[in-house]
Amino acid sequence: MNNAVKILIVDDRPDNLLSIETILEKEHYHIVKAASGRAALKALLQETDFSLILMDVQMPDMNGFETAALIYQREKLKNIPIIFITAHTHEEEAVYKGYNVGAVDFIHKPLNPQLLRIKVGLFVELYQKTHSLREQEKNLLQANALLQREIREREASEMKVLELNRQLHRSNVHLKKVNEELDRFAYVASHDLQEPLRKIRVFTDMINKNSGNPQELERYISKIGEAAQRMQQLVDDLLRFSRHSTQGRDYVNADLNEIVKEAVSELEIPIQTNQASIHVDPLPCIPVIPTMIRQVFNNLISNAIKFRKKNVMPVVHIYARKSDEPETMPMYQIFVADNGIGIDNRYLEDIFAVFKRLHSYHEIEGTGIGLSICKKIMEHHNGTITATSEVDHGTTFIIGIPEKQS
C-alpha cells in the first residue's frame, strides 16, 4: 500500500490501539492514534487527509456515534469513511444508529485480523478512487469555468470588434460628409472666389487704360470694392463654418425670448430698411449655447428678409410648441415662419448643404453657408432643423431643441 495512506484509529483502550496498529503494520499505512473522541477531533483539526477512520463505539465522555456526527459536520471531513468497531454483535438499533450517522461498515470484537485487513484495504482503495474522481470532477469544473470565461472573453472581443466596426462606419460616414464639404469648398475656391478676383483684375486693367476719366475711375474702383467685399464675406463665412466644427458644448439655461431680442437688435438696419415686421410669441427657457442659438435666429430672420417678395413687406412670426411624444426625448419646437418667396419642395434638403445656393448672388446676396451653419449648430445641441415651404407662400423653419441636455 501507498505510504501516503493515512488511517485514524480511535479507541479509549491502549491495548486495542496497539492491536489494530499491529494487524495493519504489514500494509505500511501511516497510523494516527486517538484515545478519545475529543482527541480524534483535535487530530482532524490539524490533518484532514485521512483515507479511513476506525473508531470504537463505546468510549467515555463522547461515544463513537457522537464523535462521527461532529466529524461529518465539517465539509472537508464528510467524505472520509468511518468503520465502527463494536463488541455488540446483535444490537440492530446500534447498527442502524451507526449507519445513520454516516458509518460505512462495522467490525465486531474480537477482531479477525484477516477480515480487518481486507475491509480496510477495500475501503482505502474505494476512498482513493472516489477522491481521484472528485479531483477529476474539480479539474473538469475548473476547465469548464475557464472555457466559459474564454467564451465570454471571446464574445466580449467580438462585441468590441462589432463596436469598432460601427465606429469605423460612423467615421467613414463622417469622413464622407467632410469630403463632400471639402468638395464644395473646392468649388467655392475655384469658382466663387475666382470670380471676384477676375473682376478685380479686369477693373484694375480698365483703370490703367482709362486713367484720364474720373467718373469711369470712380465706377471701376467701386466695382473693385464690391468684389473685394464679396471675397471678404466668403472668407469670413468659411472661417465661421470651420469654427463651429470645433466649439464645445457650454450649455446654460437661457431665455430664448432674450436671445431672439438680441438677434432682432443686430438686424435693426435691414429690418427698418425693408419695413419688416417681427412677431415673437412667448418662448421657453431651455439649456442652449446662447451665442450659437442667437446666430441661428439671426440667419433665419435675415433670410426671411432677404428672400422677401417684391413689393411685399416681410413678416416673420416666431413661436414655440412642446413635443410630448412618449417614445422620444422631450423637445421644444421653435417655428420661424415668413411670407417670402418660398422654396420648391424638391430643394428643401439641399438648402442645408454648405455653400448650396438656389439663387445667383446677383439676384440675392449671400454665400449659401448660413443654413449649413444653422444645421451644424443644431447638431451641437442634439437637435434638428427642418423646413416646410411652398413657392410664393413663404417658408417655415422648425428648430427642435431637447428640453434637457445630457
Buried (B, 14 or more C-beta within 10 A) or exposed (E): BEEEBBBBBBBBEEEBBEBBBEBBEEBEBBBBBBBBBBBBBEBBEEEBEBBBBBBBBBBEEBBBBEBBEBBBEEEEBEEBBBBBBBEBEEEEEBBEBBEEBBBBBBBBBEBEBEEBBEBBBEBBEBBBEEBEEEEEEEEEEEEEEEEEEEEEEEEEEEEEEEEEEEEEEEEEEEEEEEEEBEEBBEEBEEEBBEBBEEBBEBBEEBBEEBEEEEEBBEBBEEBBEBBBEBBEBBEEBBEEBEEBEEEEEEBEEBBBBEBBBBBBEBBEEBBEEBEBEBEBEEBBEBBBBBEBBBBBBBBBBBBBBBBBBEEEEBBBBBBBEEEEEEEEEEBBBBBBBBBBBBBEEEEBEBBBBBBBBBEEBEEBEBBBBBBBBBBBBBEBBBBBBBBBBEEEEBBBBBBBBBBEBE
